[in-house]
Amino acid sequence: MDSKSQRKRQRQIAAQIERERRRQKAEETCPLNREEYTRFIDAVTTEWIESPSQQHPFQHTHSYLETHDLSPEPFLNFLSTQRIQSDFDVIIHGDEHFIFGSTPARLRRMPIDEPQLHELMDYIDIRIRKDGCDNTLRWTEEWLSENSLPVSLTVGSLIALGGGCDCEVILNVEPNMIYPNS
Ligand SMILES: [Zn+2]
C-alpha cells in the first residue's frame, strides 16, 4: 500500500470511529429507548405521509408526544441535536439505526425484506419504461398496496434513501445500504 492510500484508509477509519462516537452519544442522550423511539418514528412517518403537516413543522411530533404523555422539551432538544427541525426531518434524518445502531437484519429502516425490494424495483422499472415517472411514487405505492405491504412506512424509508419519486427509487436506493451482506 502506498502512503497516499494508507492515509486515505486512516481517514476512513477515523471517520468511522467519529460516526460511532456520535451514535453512542445520541443513544445516551435520547430520552426514549429504541422501542419507544421506533414507535414514535413509525407513527410520525405514517401521519406525515398520509397528511403532510402544514400548520406547524412539528405538528405530528407534538400530537404524538401529547398522546403518549411524553414531555416535549427534552425530546425536541434531542431531535435538534440530530438536525431534526420538522416532522419531515424525522423521516429524513430520524432513522433509529443512526441512533441505536444497526441490527442483524437491517442497516437502515426498511419494512420490506430484500427479495421484496428487488421485486418492487423490477416492477417500477417496467412501469417507468412503459408509462414514465410523474414525479410521484405512484408505481411504488401501487405495487406495495397490491402486495398488502405497509405503504406509508415503506414510502417513508424510500424517501429517506433518496427515493422521492419512482425513478429516484431506481436511481438512488441501494439494497446494500439497507441489508447486511446484501
Ligand atoms: Zn421520477
Backbone and ligand atoms as CSV (ligand in chain L), in Angstrom:
chain,resi,resn,atom,element,x,y,z
A,1,MET,N,N,0.840,-1.197,0.000
A,1,MET,CA,C,0.000,0.000,0.000
A,1,MET,C,C,0.877,1.249,0.000
A,2,ASP,N,N,0.655,2.172,-0.960
A,2,ASP,CA,C,1.473,3.398,-0.923
A,2,ASP,C,C,0.950,4.335,0.169
A,3,SER,N,N,1.737,5.381,0.437
A,3,SER,CA,C,1.387,6.222,1.594
A,3,SER,C,C,0.094,6.998,1.362
A,4,LYS,N,N,-0.223,7.270,0.076
A,4,LYS,CA,C,-1.458,8.005,-0.204
A,4,LYS,C,C,-2.693,7.167,0.147
A,5,SER,N,N,-2.711,5.916,-0.316
A,5,SER,CA,C,-3.875,5.083,0.005
A,5,SER,C,C,-3.896,4.696,1.486
A,6,GLN,N,N,-2.706,4.662,2.093
A,6,GLN,CA,C,-2.641,4.406,3.530
A,6,GLN,C,C,-3.285,5.560,4.314
A,7,ARG,N,N,-2.993,6.785,3.873
A,7,ARG,CA,C,-3.591,7.956,4.538
A,7,ARG,C,C,-5.105,7.969,4.342
A,8,LYS,N,N,-5.516,7.573,3.125
A,8,LYS,CA,C,-6.953,7.530,2.850
A,8,LYS,C,C,-7.638,6.531,3.775
A,9,ARG,N,N,-7.024,5.360,3.904
A,9,ARG,CA,C,-7.550,4.308,4.776
A,9,ARG,C,C,-7.632,4.805,6.219
A,10,GLN,N,N,-6.576,5.527,6.652
A,10,GLN,CA,C,-6.573,6.057,8.027
A,10,GLN,C,C,-7.696,7.074,8.234
A,11,ARG,N,N,-7.929,7.898,7.210
A,11,ARG,CA,C,-9.022,8.873,7.310
A,11,ARG,C,C,-10.373,8.170,7.402
A,12,GLN,N,N,-10.533,7.085,6.619
A,12,GLN,CA,C,-11.797,6.330,6.663
A,12,GLN,C,C,-12.020,5.725,8.047
A,13,ILE,N,N,-10.950,5.185,8.623
A,13,ILE,CA,C,-11.069,4.596,9.964
A,13,ILE,C,C,-11.424,5.683,10.979
A,14,ALA,N,N,-10.761,6.848,10.864
A,14,ALA,CA,C,-11.044,7.959,11.789
A,14,ALA,C,C,-12.502,8.406,11.660
A,15,ALA,N,N,-13.015,8.459,10.411
A,15,ALA,CA,C,-14.403,8.880,10.186
A,15,ALA,C,C,-15.373,7.862,10.782
A,16,GLN,N,N,-15.023,6.593,10.648
A,16,GLN,CA,C,-15.863,5.521,11.191
A,16,GLN,C,C,-15.919,5.601,12.727
A,17,ILE,N,N,-14.776,5.859,13.338
A,17,ILE,CA,C,-14.718,5.992,14.802
A,17,ILE,C,C,-15.543,7.190,15.247
A,18,GLU,N,N,-15.433,8.302,14.501
A,18,GLU,CA,C,-16.183,9.514,14.832
A,18,GLU,C,C,-17.690,9.277,14.709
A,19,ARG,N,N,-18.104,8.587,13.637
A,19,ARG,CA,C,-19.535,8.284,13.465
A,19,ARG,C,C,-20.064,7.441,14.616
A,20,GLU,N,N,-19.272,6.454,15.024
A,20,GLU,CA,C,-19.684,5.574,16.118
A,20,GLU,C,C,-19.721,6.351,17.446
A,21,ARG,N,N,-18.773,7.281,17.635
A,21,ARG,CA,C,-18.774,8.101,18.846
A,21,ARG,C,C,-20.045,8.952,18.906
A,22,ARG,N,N,-20.396,9.565,17.766
A,22,ARG,CA,C,-21.623,10.385,17.715
A,22,ARG,C,C,-22.871,9.545,17.950
A,23,ARG,N,N,-22.881,8.338,17.381
A,23,ARG,CA,C,-24.034,7.456,17.542
A,23,ARG,C,C,-24.221,7.097,19.018
A,24,GLN,N,N,-23.101,6.748,19.680
A,24,GLN,CA,C,-23.203,6.383,21.098
A,24,GLN,C,C,-23.689,7.545,21.938
A,25,LYS,N,N,-23.209,8.758,21.604
A,25,LYS,CA,C,-23.650,9.941,22.336
A,25,LYS,C,C,-25.154,10.144,22.124
A,26,ALA,N,N,-25.617,9.955,20.877
A,26,ALA,CA,C,-27.044,10.101,20.582
A,26,ALA,C,C,-27.849,9.074,21.374
A,27,GLU,N,N,-27.369,7.847,21.404
A,27,GLU,CA,C,-28.077,6.796,22.134
A,27,GLU,C,C,-28.174,7.136,23.622
A,28,GLU,N,N,-27.061,7.662,24.187
A,28,GLU,CA,C,-27.058,8.018,25.615
A,28,GLU,C,C,-28.006,9.171,25.919
A,29,THR,N,N,-28.123,10.133,24.977
A,29,THR,CA,C,-28.910,11.326,25.289
A,29,THR,C,C,-30.373,11.232,24.833
A,30,CYS,N,N,-30.719,10.224,24.048
A,30,CYS,CA,C,-32.106,10.114,23.589
A,30,CYS,C,C,-33.020,9.789,24.777
A,31,PRO,N,N,-34.050,10.627,25.012
A,31,PRO,CA,C,-34.940,10.364,26.150
A,31,PRO,C,C,-35.789,9.098,25.984
A,32,LEU,N,N,-35.898,8.576,24.775
A,32,LEU,CA,C,-36.681,7.354,24.563
A,32,LEU,C,C,-35.732,6.184,24.299
A,33,ASN,N,N,-36.142,4.968,24.680
A,33,ASN,CA,C,-35.335,3.812,24.298
A,33,ASN,C,C,-35.656,3.411,22.858
A,34,ARG,N,N,-34.928,2.421,22.349
A,34,ARG,CA,C,-35.063,2.080,20.931
A,34,ARG,C,C,-36.507,1.758,20.544
A,35,GLU,N,N,-37.134,0.953,21.393
A,35,GLU,CA,C,-38.510,0.525,21.092
A,35,GLU,C,C,-39.470,1.730,21.067
A,36,GLU,N,N,-39.352,2.568,22.092
A,36,GLU,CA,C,-40.218,3.765,22.174
A,36,GLU,C,C,-39.949,4.709,21.008
A,37,TYR,N,N,-38.646,4.895,20.712
A,37,TYR,CA,C,-38.278,5.802,19.639
A,37,TYR,C,C,-38.791,5.280,18.291
A,38,THR,N,N,-38.687,3.961,18.079
A,38,THR,CA,C,-39.146,3.368,16.820
A,38,THR,C,C,-40.656,3.529,16.671
A,39,ARG,N,N,-41.381,3.373,17.779
A,39,ARG,CA,C,-42.841,3.592,17.730
A,39,ARG,C,C,-43.157,5.036,17.349
A,40,PHE,N,N,-42.355,5.973,17.912
A,40,PHE,CA,C,-42.538,7.397,17.591
A,40,PHE,C,C,-42.323,7.648,16.097
A,41,ILE,N,N,-41.197,7.171,15.572
A,41,ILE,CA,C,-40.889,7.473,14.159
A,41,ILE,C,C,-41.862,6.764,13.220
A,42,ASP,N,N,-42.294,5.559,13.574
A,42,ASP,CA,C,-43.326,4.864,12.779
A,42,ASP,C,C,-44.607,5.711,12.712
A,43,ALA,N,N,-45.021,6.225,13.869
A,43,ALA,CA,C,-46.272,6.985,13.928
A,43,ALA,C,C,-46.159,8.283,13.135
A,44,VAL,N,N,-45.051,9.028,13.340
A,44,VAL,CA,C,-44.903,10.313,12.645
A,44,VAL,C,C,-44.758,10.094,11.139
A,45,THR,N,N,-44.040,9.055,10.745
A,45,THR,CA,C,-43.892,8.763,9.310
A,45,THR,C,C,-45.258,8.477,8.688
A,46,THR,N,N,-46.028,7.612,9.321
A,46,THR,CA,C,-47.352,7.265,8.803
A,46,THR,C,C,-48.234,8.508,8.699
A,47,GLU,N,N,-48.272,9.304,9.789
A,47,GLU,CA,C,-49.100,10.516,9.796
A,47,GLU,C,C,-48.662,11.489,8.701
A,48,TRP,N,N,-47.360,11.685,8.572
A,48,TRP,CA,C,-46.851,12.691,7.629
A,48,TRP,C,C,-47.123,12.255,6.192
A,49,ILE,N,N,-46.889,10.981,5.892
A,49,ILE,CA,C,-47.112,10.504,4.523
A,49,ILE,C,C,-48.599,10.619,4.182
A,50,GLU,N,N,-49.447,10.319,5.168
A,50,GLU,CA,C,-50.882,10.346,4.895
A,50,GLU,C,C,-51.468,11.758,4.900
A,51,SER,N,N,-50.912,12.644,5.747
A,51,SER,CA,C,-51.311,14.057,5.685
A,51,SER,C,C,-50.151,14.938,6.133
A,52,PRO,N,N,-49.346,15.409,5.151
A,52,PRO,CA,C,-48.173,16.229,5.471
A,52,PRO,C,C,-48.555,17.415,6.356
A,53,SER,N,N,-47.751,17.664,7.399
A,53,SER,CA,C,-48.081,18.760,8.324
A,53,SER,C,C,-47.984,20.090,7.591
A,54,GLN,N,N,-48.961,20.937,7.848
A,54,GLN,CA,C,-48.955,22.238,7.194
A,54,GLN,C,C,-48.932,23.386,8.193
A,55,GLN,N,N,-49.642,23.209,9.320
A,55,GLN,CA,C,-49.753,24.329,10.259
A,55,GLN,C,C,-48.465,24.550,11.038
A,56,HIS,N,N,-47.864,23.490,11.500
A,56,HIS,CA,C,-46.682,23.603,12.338
A,56,HIS,C,C,-45.686,22.543,11.873
A,57,PRO,N,N,-44.375,22.897,11.767
A,57,PRO,CA,C,-43.426,21.900,11.250
A,57,PRO,C,C,-43.377,20.613,12.090
A,58,PHE,N,N,-43.689,20.734,13.390
A,58,PHE,CA,C,-43.649,19.568,14.273
A,58,PHE,C,C,-45.050,19.102,14.694
A,59,GLN,N,N,-46.041,19.385,13.837
A,59,GLN,CA,C,-47.434,19.074,14.197
A,59,GLN,C,C,-47.632,17.622,14.666
A,60,HIS,N,N,-47.180,16.666,13.857
A,60,HIS,CA,C,-47.408,15.258,14.204
A,60,HIS,C,C,-46.540,14.815,15.378
A,61,THR,N,N,-45.338,15.370,15.474
A,61,THR,CA,C,-44.456,15.060,16.603
A,61,THR,C,C,-45.118,15.521,17.901
A,62,HIS,N,N,-45.608,16.779,17.901
A,62,HIS,CA,C,-46.270,17.298,19.094
A,62,HIS,C,C,-47.480,16.452,19.482
A,63,SER,N,N,-48.294,16.097,18.497
A,63,SER,CA,C,-49.506,15.369,18.874
A,63,SER,C,C,-49.146,13.970,19.380
A,64,TYR,N,N,-48.069,13.363,18.832
A,64,TYR,CA,C,-47.634,12.053,19.343
A,64,TYR,C,C,-47.178,12.172,20.797
A,65,LEU,N,N,-46.343,13.191,21.082
A,65,LEU,CA,C,-45.804,13.354,22.440
A,65,LEU,C,C,-46.935,13.598,23.438
A,66,GLU,N,N,-47.894,14.420,23.015
A,66,GLU,CA,C,-49.041,14.722,23.875
A,66,GLU,C,C,-49.854,13.451,24.174
A,67,THR,N,N,-50.181,12.716,23.121
A,67,THR,CA,C,-50.980,11.494,23.294
A,67,THR,C,C,-50.275,10.476,24.183
A,68,HIS,N,N,-48.935,10.455,24.135
A,68,HIS,CA,C,-48.197,9.441,24.899
A,68,HIS,C,C,-47.612,9.983,26.193
A,69,ASP,N,N,-48.124,11.158,26.636
A,69,ASP,CA,C,-47.686,11.732,27.900
A,69,ASP,C,C,-46.180,11.898,28.010
A,70,LEU,N,N,-45.544,12.292,26.897
A,70,LEU,CA,C,-44.098,12.497,26.914
A,70,LEU,C,C,-43.828,13.993,26.955
A,71,SER,N,N,-42.858,14.380,27.777
A,71,SER,CA,C,-42.549,15.793,27.909
A,71,SER,C,C,-41.834,16.281,26.645
A,72,PRO,N,N,-42.401,17.327,25.970
A,72,PRO,CA,C,-41.862,17.691,24.653
A,72,PRO,C,C,-40.445,18.263,24.678
A,73,GLU,N,N,-40.132,19.077,25.710
A,73,GLU,CA,C,-38.887,19.831,25.615
A,73,GLU,C,C,-37.614,18.976,25.522
A,74,PRO,N,N,-37.419,18.021,26.430
A,74,PRO,CA,C,-36.185,17.216,26.310
A,74,PRO,C,C,-36.095,16.464,24.984
A,75,PHE,N,N,-37.245,15.986,24.513
A,75,PHE,CA,C,-37.208,15.214,23.270
A,75,PHE,C,C,-36.947,16.119,22.064
A,76,LEU,N,N,-37.589,17.309,22.034
A,76,LEU,CA,C,-37.345,18.235,20.918
A,76,LEU,C,C,-35.901,18.738,20.943
A,77,ASN,N,N,-35.339,18.936,22.148
A,77,ASN,CA,C,-33.916,19.310,22.237
A,77,ASN,C,C,-33.033,18.211,21.662
A,78,PHE,N,N,-33.381,16.980,22.009
A,78,PHE,CA,C,-32.619,15.860,21.460
A,78,PHE,C,C,-32.719,15.841,19.930
A,79,LEU,N,N,-33.951,16.008,19.410
A,79,LEU,CA,C,-34.133,15.977,17.951
A,79,LEU,C,C,-33.293,17.065,17.268
A,80,SER,N,N,-33.186,18.238,17.905
A,80,SER,CA,C,-32.414,19.306,17.259
A,80,SER,C,C,-30.922,18.943,17.205
A,81,THR,N,N,-30.429,18.144,18.155
A,81,THR,CA,C,-29.033,17.688,18.058
A,81,THR,C,C,-28.850,16.714,16.889
A,82,GLN,N,N,-29.949,16.155,16.409
A,82,GLN,CA,C,-29.903,15.222,15.272
A,82,GLN,C,C,-30.288,15.920,13.957
A,83,ARG,N,N,-30.241,17.257,13.924
A,83,ARG,CA,C,-30.586,18.064,12.731
A,83,ARG,C,C,-32.057,17.894,12.356
A,84,ILE,N,N,-32.903,17.570,13.325
A,84,ILE,CA,C,-34.320,17.348,13.038
A,84,ILE,C,C,-35.113,18.569,13.489
A,85,GLN,N,N,-35.702,19.296,12.511
A,85,GLN,CA,C,-36.424,20.534,12.803
A,85,GLN,C,C,-37.893,20.448,12.400
A,86,SER,N,N,-38.336,19.307,11.916
A,86,SER,CA,C,-39.725,19.187,11.460
A,86,SER,C,C,-40.100,17.707,11.387
A,87,ASP,N,N,-41.405,17.462,11.209
A,87,ASP,CA,C,-41.854,16.074,11.021
A,87,ASP,C,C,-41.164,15.438,9.815
A,88,PHE,N,N,-41.001,16.231,8.745
A,88,PHE,CA,C,-40.359,15.684,7.543
A,88,PHE,C,C,-38.909,15.284,7.841
A,89,ASP,N,N,-38.200,16.115,8.643
A,89,ASP,CA,C,-36.827,15.758,9.038
A,89,ASP,C,C,-36.787,14.455,9.837
A,90,VAL,N,N,-37.862,14.181,10.589
A,90,VAL,CA,C,-37.920,12.909,11.331
A,90,VAL,C,C,-37.772,11.756,10.333
A,91,ILE,N,N,-38.474,11.893,9.188
A,91,ILE,CA,C,-38.416,10.844,8.161
A,91,ILE,C,C,-37.021,10.779,7.529
A,92,ILE,N,N,-36.441,11.952,7.252
A,92,ILE,CA,C,-35.169,12.010,6.526
A,92,ILE,C,C,-33.962,11.687,7.415
A,93,HIS,N,N,-33.906,12.277,8.614
A,93,HIS,CA,C,-32.709,12.127,9.455
A,93,HIS,C,C,-32.956,11.304,10.717
A,94,GLY,N,N,-34.194,10.805,10.882
A,94,GLY,CA,C,-34.548,10.239,12.185
A,94,GLY,C,C,-34.366,8.738,12.331
A,95,ASP,N,N,-33.880,8.066,11.304
A,95,ASP,CA,C,-33.707,6.604,11.341
A,95,ASP,C,C,-33.144,6.123,12.692
A,96,GLU,N,N,-33.864,5.213,13.353
A,96,GLU,CA,C,-33.403,4.710,14.658
A,96,GLU,C,C,-32.050,4.004,14.567
A,97,HIS,N,N,-31.690,3.527,13.372
A,97,HIS,CA,C,-30.382,2.875,13.208
A,97,HIS,C,C,-29.234,3.876,13.346
A,98,PHE,N,N,-29.496,5.171,13.066
A,98,PHE,CA,C,-28.465,6.200,13.255
A,98,PHE,C,C,-28.195,6.424,14.736
A,99,ILE,N,N,-29.188,6.149,15.574
A,99,ILE,CA,C,-29.070,6.444,17.000
A,99,ILE,C,C,-28.708,5.185,17.781
A,100,PHE,N,N,-29.405,4.092,17.472
A,100,PHE,CA,C,-29.247,2.874,18.274
A,100,PHE,C,C,-28.411,1.806,17.571
A,101,GLY,N,N,-27.964,2.095,16.357
A,101,GLY,CA,C,-27.095,1.160,15.646
A,101,GLY,C,C,-27.865,0.184,14.774
A,102,SER,N,N,-27.115,-0.555,13.949
A,102,SER,CA,C,-27.755,-1.498,13.035
A,102,SER,C,C,-28.147,-2.769,13.787
A,103,THR,N,N,-28.969,-3.604,13.132
A,103,THR,CA,C,-29.382,-4.890,13.710
A,103,THR,C,C,-28.868,-5.979,12.760
A,104,PRO,N,N,-28.953,-7.260,13.162
A,104,PRO,CA,C,-28.507,-8.311,12.241
A,104,PRO,C,C,-29.275,-8.289,10.912
A,105,ALA,N,N,-30.516,-7.750,10.917
A,105,ALA,CA,C,-31.338,-7.776,9.695
A,105,ALA,C,C,-31.271,-6.483,8.883
A,106,ARG,N,N,-30.943,-5.367,9.523
A,106,ARG,CA,C,-31.017,-4.079,8.833
A,106,ARG,C,C,-29.884,-3.137,9.229
A,107,LEU,N,N,-29.421,-2.381,8.216
A,107,LEU,CA,C,-28.520,-1.255,8.456
A,107,LEU,C,C,-29.312,0.046,8.523
A,108,ARG,N,N,-30.476,0.050,7.870
A,108,ARG,CA,C,-31.356,1.222,7.822
A,108,ARG,C,C,-32.802,0.761,7.978
A,109,ARG,N,N,-33.694,1.730,8.246
A,109,ARG,CA,C,-35.133,1.434,8.309
A,109,ARG,C,C,-35.617,0.926,6.962
A,110,MET,N,N,-36.330,-0.173,6.931
A,110,MET,CA,C,-36.978,-0.653,5.705
A,110,MET,C,C,-37.906,-1.798,6.089
A,111,PRO,N,N,-39.230,-1.560,6.002
A,111,PRO,CA,C,-40.168,-2.590,6.457
A,111,PRO,C,C,-40.161,-3.844,5.583
A,112,ILE,N,N,-39.855,-3.701,4.282
A,112,ILE,CA,C,-39.931,-4.889,3.422
A,112,ILE,C,C,-38.563,-5.561,3.335
A,113,ASP,N,N,-38.567,-6.866,3.036
A,113,ASP,CA,C,-37.281,-7.570,3.006
A,113,ASP,C,C,-36.626,-7.458,1.623
A,114,GLU,N,N,-35.419,-7.969,1.518
A,114,GLU,CA,C,-34.631,-7.724,0.312
A,114,GLU,C,C,-35.262,-8.274,-0.974
A,115,PRO,N,N,-35.748,-9.543,-0.989
A,115,PRO,CA,C,-36.381,-10.014,-2.230
A,115,PRO,C,C,-37.585,-9.151,-2.633
A,116,GLN,N,N,-38.347,-8.673,-1.642
A,116,GLN,CA,C,-39.494,-7.805,-1.950
A,116,GLN,C,C,-39.032,-6.482,-2.559
A,117,LEU,N,N,-37.946,-5.918,-2.025
A,117,LEU,CA,C,-37.448,-4.657,-2.578
A,117,LEU,C,C,-36.995,-4.853,-4.029
A,118,HIS,N,N,-36.316,-5.973,-4.298
A,118,HIS,CA,C,-35.897,-6.252,-5.680
A,118,HIS,C,C,-37.110,-6.400,-6.594
A,119,GLU,N,N,-38.134,-7.083,-6.115
A,119,GLU,CA,C,-39.365,-7.244,-6.907
A,119,GLU,C,C,-40.015,-5.889,-7.179
A,120,LEU,N,N,-40.070,-5.061,-6.117
A,120,LEU,CA,C,-40.638,-3.719,-6.259
A,120,LEU,C,C,-39.877,-2.930,-7.329
A,121,MET,N,N,-38.535,-2.966,-7.252
A,121,MET,CA,C,-37.734,-2.184,-8.189
A,121,MET,C,C,-37.900,-2.702,-9.625
A,122,ASP,N,N,-38.029,-4.021,-9.790
A,122,ASP,CA,C,-38.279,-4.582,-11.132
A,122,ASP,C,C,-39.612,-4.075,-11.672
A,123,TYR,N,N,-40.620,-4.059,-10.790
A,123,TYR,CA,C,-41.950,-3.605,-11.190
A,123,TYR,C,C,-41.915,-2.131,-11.615
A,124,ILE,N,N,-41.283,-1.281,-10.772
A,124,ILE,CA,C,-41.201,0.157,-11.087
A,124,ILE,C,C,-40.486,0.353,-12.427
A,125,ASP,N,N,-39.405,-0.387,-12.609
A,125,ASP,CA,C,-38.615,-0.273,-13.830
A,125,ASP,C,C,-39.480,-0.531,-15.073
A,126,ILE,N,N,-40.274,-1.591,-15.013
A,126,ILE,CA,C,-41.145,-1.941,-16.145
A,126,ILE,C,C,-42.191,-0.847,-16.386
A,127,ARG,N,N,-42.812,-0.382,-15.276
A,127,ARG,CA,C,-43.857,0.642,-15.420
A,127,ARG,C,C,-43.294,1.963,-15.942
A,128,ILE,N,N,-42.096,2.327,-15.473
A,128,ILE,CA,C,-41.483,3.588,-15.924
A,128,ILE,C,C,-41.160,3.526,-17.413
A,129,ARG,N,N,-40.619,2.383,-17.853
A,129,ARG,CA,C,-40.308,2.248,-19.284
A,129,ARG,C,C,-41.558,2.429,-20.133
A,130,LYS,N,N,-42.685,1.934,-19.636
A,130,LYS,CA,C,-43.921,1.979,-20.400
A,130,LYS,C,C,-44.620,3.346,-20.258
A,131,ASP,N,N,-44.764,3.812,-19.009
A,131,ASP,CA,C,-45.597,5.000,-18.761
A,131,ASP,C,C,-44.848,6.193,-18.179
A,132,GLY,N,N,-43.560,6.040,-17.904
A,132,GLY,CA,C,-42.784,7.154,-17.365
A,132,GLY,C,C,-42.986,7.383,-15.880
A,133,CYS,N,N,-42.247,8.377,-15.354
A,133,CYS,CA,C,-42.356,8.759,-13.940
A,133,CYS,C,C,-43.052,10.107,-13.902
A,134,ASP,N,N,-44.085,10.239,-13.062
A,134,ASP,CA,C,-44.785,11.530,-12.977
A,134,ASP,C,C,-44.370,12.302,-11.719
A,135,ASN,N,N,-43.134,12.048,-11.254
A,135,ASN,CA,C,-42.578,12.727,-10.070
A,135,ASN,C,C,-43.305,12.384,-8.779
A,136,THR,N,N,-44.032,11.273,-8.794
A,136,THR,CA,C,-44.631,10.789,-7.549
A,136,THR,C,C,-44.158,9.340,-7.365
A,137,LEU,N,N,-44.650,8.719,-6.309
A,137,LEU,CA,C,-44.325,7.313,-6.046
A,137,LEU,C,C,-45.521,6.435,-6.408
A,138,ARG,N,N,-46.218,6.760,-7.507
A,138,ARG,CA,C,-47.466,6.026,-7.774
A,138,ARG,C,C,-47.241,4.546,-8.061
A,139,TRP,N,N,-46.179,4.178,-8.821
A,139,TRP,CA,C,-45.953,2.744,-9.105
A,139,TRP,C,C,-45.492,2.021,-7.846
A,140,THR,N,N,-44.692,2.709,-7.066
A,140,THR,CA,C,-44.244,2.152,-5.784
A,140,THR,C,C,-45.454,1.849,-4.896
A,141,GLU,N,N,-46.318,2.851,-4.750
A,141,GLU,CA,C,-47.495,2.691,-3.881
A,141,GLU,C,C,-48.436,1.611,-4.414
A,142,GLU,N,N,-48.584,1.594,-5.740
A,142,GLU,CA,C,-49.465,0.596,-6.342
A,142,GLU,C,C,-48.980,-0.825,-6.039
A,143,TRP,N,N,-47.671,-1.059,-6.232
A,143,TRP,CA,C,-47.119,-2.406,-6.012
A,143,TRP,C,C,-47.220,-2.792,-4.528
A,144,LEU,N,N,-46.888,-1.862,-3.642
A,144,LEU,CA,C,-46.938,-2.158,-2.205
A,144,LEU,C,C,-48.358,-2.499,-1.787
A,145,SER,N,N,-49.326,-1.713,-2.263
A,145,SER,CA,C,-50.690,-1.972,-1.804
A,145,SER,C,C,-51.249,-3.251,-2.439
A,146,GLU,N,N,-50.893,-3.520,-3.708
A,146,GLU,CA,C,-51.339,-4.783,-4.316
A,146,GLU,C,C,-50.751,-6.003,-3.618
A,147,ASN,N,N,-49.571,-5.825,-3.010
A,147,ASN,CA,C,-48.932,-6.944,-2.319
A,147,ASN,C,C,-49.169,-6.925,-0.811
A,148,SER,N,N,-50.139,-6.102,-0.375
A,148,SER,CA,C,-50.501,-5.996,1.042
A,148,SER,C,C,-49.302,-5.716,1.949
A,149,LEU,N,N,-48.407,-4.838,1.473
A,149,LEU,CA,C,-47.242,-4.452,2.281
A,149,LEU,C,C,-47.466,-3.042,2.828
A,150,PRO,N,N,-46.780,-2.687,3.924
A,150,PRO,CA,C,-47.026,-1.363,4.532
A,150,PRO,C,C,-46.623,-0.227,3.588
A,151,VAL,N,N,-47.598,0.520,3.099
A,151,VAL,CA,C,-47.328,1.542,2.077
A,151,VAL,C,C,-46.615,2.753,2.696
A,152,SER,N,N,-47.219,3.366,3.721
A,152,SER,CA,C,-46.661,4.626,4.240
A,152,SER,C,C,-45.264,4.441,4.829
A,153,LEU,N,N,-45.068,3.394,5.613
A,153,LEU,CA,C,-43.758,3.202,6.236
A,153,LEU,C,C,-42.689,2.893,5.198
A,154,THR,N,N,-43.036,2.107,4.177
A,154,THR,CA,C,-42.059,1.791,3.135
A,154,THR,C,C,-41.730,3.039,2.325
A,155,VAL,N,N,-42.775,3.815,1.984
A,155,VAL,CA,C,-42.557,5.057,1.250
A,155,VAL,C,C,-41.647,5.999,2.059
A,156,GLY,N,N,-41.897,6.125,3.360
A,156,GLY,CA,C,-41.046,6.963,4.223
A,156,GLY,C,C,-39.593,6.514,4.166
A,157,SER,N,N,-39.367,5.209,4.250
A,157,SER,CA,C,-37.995,4.680,4.201
A,157,SER,C,C,-37.344,4.941,2.843
A,158,LEU,N,N,-38.117,4.809,1.777
A,158,LEU,CA,C,-37.568,5.052,0.434
A,158,LEU,C,C,-37.208,6.525,0.253
A,159,ILE,N,N,-38.077,7.422,0.745
A,159,ILE,CA,C,-37.789,8.864,0.650
A,159,ILE,C,C,-36.485,9.186,1.392
A,160,ALA,N,N,-36.316,8.591,2.588
A,160,ALA,CA,C,-35.106,8.835,3.374
A,160,ALA,C,C,-33.847,8.372,2.634
A,161,LEU,N,N,-34.013,7.394,1.747
A,161,LEU,CA,C,-32.871,6.877,0.982
A,161,LEU,C,C,-32.719,7.594,-0.368
A,162,GLY,N,N,-33.453,8.682,-0.573
A,162,GLY,CA,C,-33.319,9.449,-1.811
A,162,GLY,C,C,-34.320,9.061,-2.881
A,163,GLY,N,N,-35.274,8.190,-2.529
A,163,GLY,CA,C,-36.292,7.761,-3.496
A,163,GLY,C,C,-37.546,8.601,-3.383
A,164,GLY,N,N,-37.486,9.848,-3.834
A,164,GLY,CA,C,-38.619,10.764,-3.717
A,164,GLY,C,C,-39.692,10.574,-4.779
A,165,CYS,N,N,-39.358,9.852,-5.854
A,165,CYS,CA,C,-40.343,9.521,-6.887
A,165,CYS,C,C,-39.934,8.163,-7.459
A,166,ASP,N,N,-40.771,7.586,-8.313
A,166,ASP,CA,C,-40.492,6.233,-8.802
A,166,ASP,C,C,-39.106,6.101,-9.453
A,167,CYS,N,N,-38.734,7.073,-10.305
A,167,CYS,CA,C,-37.432,6.900,-10.974
A,167,CYS,C,C,-36.277,7.068,-9.990
A,168,GLU,N,N,-36.473,7.905,-8.967
A,168,GLU,CA,C,-35.409,8.059,-7.960
A,168,GLU,C,C,-35.235,6.798,-7.098
A,169,VAL,N,N,-36.312,6.034,-6.947
A,169,VAL,CA,C,-36.167,4.764,-6.219
A,169,VAL,C,C,-35.177,3.873,-6.972
A,170,ILE,N,N,-35.344,3.819,-8.317
A,170,ILE,CA,C,-34.438,3.012,-9.136
A,170,ILE,C,C,-33.013,3.576,-9.095
A,171,LEU,N,N,-32.905,4.921,-9.166
A,171,LEU,CA,C,-31.579,5.539,-9.247
A,171,LEU,C,C,-30.835,5.544,-7.914
A,172,ASN,N,N,-31.542,5.801,-6.819
A,172,ASN,CA,C,-30.849,6.117,-5.558
A,172,ASN,C,C,-30.886,5.042,-4.482
A,173,VAL,N,N,-31.852,4.142,-4.538
A,173,VAL,CA,C,-31.972,3.184,-3.431
A,173,VAL,C,C,-31.042,1.993,-3.677
A,174,GLU,N,N,-30.096,1.806,-2.758
A,174,GLU,CA,C,-29.100,0.738,-2.875
A,174,GLU,C,C,-29.372,-0.319,-1.811
A,175,PRO,N,N,-29.799,-1.530,-2.238
A,175,PRO,CA,C,-30.065,-2.572,-1.234
A,175,PRO,C,C,-28.881,-2.813,-0.282
A,176,ASN,N,N,-27.648,-2.622,-0.761
A,176,ASN,CA,C,-26.511,-2.877,0.151
A,176,ASN,C,C,-26.366,-1.826,1.248
A,177,MET,N,N,-27.141,-0.734,1.158
A,177,MET,CA,C,-27.165,0.223,2.273
A,177,MET,C,C,-28.221,-0.154,3.325
A,178,ILE,N,N,-29.051,-1.142,2.988
A,178,ILE,CA,C,-30.184,-1.495,3.852
A,178,ILE,C,C,-29.992,-2.848,4.531
A,179,TYR,N,N,-29.562,-3.827,3.715
A,179,TYR,CA,C,-29.483,-5.211,4.211
A,179,TYR,C,C,-28.027,-5.622,4.387
A,180,PRO,N,N,-27.649,-6.086,5.586
A,180,PRO,CA,C,-26.268,-6.545,5.759
A,180,PRO,C,C,-26.015,-7.740,4.846
A,181,ASN,N,N,-24.814,-7.890,4.372
A,181,ASN,CA,C,-24.415,-8.992,3.472
A,181,ASN,C,C,-25.226,-9.022,2.188
A,182,SER,N,N,-25.771,-7.879,1.773
A,182,SER,CA,C,-26.539,-7.832,0.529
A,182,SER,C,C,-25.563,-7.905,-0.654
L,1,ZN,ZN,ZN,-39.051,10.475,-11.088
